[in-house]
Amino acid sequence: MSASHDVHHDPATDPLIGAYDDQLDLIDRFAARIPFARGDEIYAQDEETDLIYRVVRGAVREMRVLNDGRVRYGACYVEGDVFGFDAAPVHRFAAEALSTCLIAVVRRSTIEALGGDLDGLIWAAATLAA
């Protein structure tokens, strides 16, 4: 027997959302906004993971080319989503614009230097997306 867990986060009472919003404010204030056309690569597979990305407008998907040439698709991101987090020093997946996009891009070190909680941002992004 499996149980279904329906988790709702109430912005008025959930401290996770408030902390997450504080981190998003840092991204919004200090990120460069870069336009991408449909099909443009936002970052490459095996590229260093020194940047954080947020979809301002459009949609993004992650994909990985396997050794045998097959393509494995990862997550998709839409307006407001934060992505590009990898625990490894390089991205396991590439990110590609599914439509015309505007992406906010900021260095991880910038967020940390401004007193941002990078680990908290990563955790909150993963938790709230679930």
FENHUGI-V562659 format. One record per backbone hydrogen bond with DSSP energy under -0.5 kcal/mol. CO is the residue of the C=O (numbers start at 1). NH is the residue of the N-H. E is the energy in kcal/mol with one decimal. If there is no record, write none. Layout:
<<CO & NH & E> <CO & NH & E>>
//
This chain:
<<3 & 5 & -0.5> <4 & 6 & -0.6> <5 & 7 & -0.7> <6 & 8 & -0.5> <8 & 10 & -0.6> <9 & 11 & -0.7> <10 & 13 & -1.3> <10 & 14 & -2.6> <13 & 15 & -0.7> <14 & 17 & -0.7> <14 & 18 & -1.3> <15 & 19 & -2.4> <16 & 20 & -2.3> <17 & 21 & -2.7> <18 & 22 & -1.7> <19 & 23 & -1.6> <20 & 24 & -2.4> <21 & 25 & -2.1> <22 & 26 & -1.3> <23 & 27 & -1.8> <24 & 28 & -3.0> <25 & 29 & -2.3> <26 & 30 & -2.1> <27 & 31 & -1.9> <32 & 34 & -0.6> <32 & 105 & -3.0> <34 & 103 & -2.6> <36 & 101 & -3.1> <37 & 40 & -2.4> <40 & 97 & -2.6> <43 & 95 & -2.4> <44 & 47 & -1.9> <47 & 91 & -2.7> <48 & 50 & -0.5> <50 & 108 & -2.2> <52 & 106 & -2.2> <53 & 83 & -2.6> <54 & 56 & -0.6> <54 & 104 & -3.0> <55 & 80 & -3.6> <57 & 102 & -2.4> <58 & 79 & -0.6> <59 & 98 & -2.8> <59 & 99 & -1.0> <60 & 77 & -3.1> <61 & 96 & -2.8> <62 & 74 & -2.9> <63 & 94 & -3.6> <64 & 66 & -0.6> <64 & 72 & -3.1> <66 & 69 & -2.2> <70 & 66 & -3.3> <71 & 73 & -0.5> <72 & 64 & -2.8> <75 & 62 & -2.5> <77 & 60 & -2.6> <78 & 81 & -2.7> <81 & 55 & -2.5> <83 & 53 & -2.2> <89 & 49 & -1.9> <91 & 46 & -3.3> <94 & 63 & -2.4> <95 & 42 & -3.1> <95 & 43 & -1.2> <96 & 61 & -2.4> <97 & 39 & -3.2> <101 & 36 & -2.5> <102 & 56 & -2.6> <102 & 57 & -1.8> <103 & 34 & -3.1> <104 & 54 & -2.0> <105 & 32 & -2.6> <106 & 52 & -3.1> <107 & 111 & -1.6> <108 & 112 & -2.3> <109 & 113 & -2.6> <110 & 114 & -1.7> <111 & 116 & -2.8> <112 & 115 & -1.6> <116 & 118 & -1.0> <117 & 121 & -2.4> <118 & 122 & -2.5> <119 & 123 & -2.5> <120 & 124 & -2.9> <121 & 125 & -2.6> <122 & 126 & -2.1> <123 & 127 & -2.6> <124 & 128 & -3.0> <125 & 129 & -1.3> <126 & 130 & -0.8>>
//
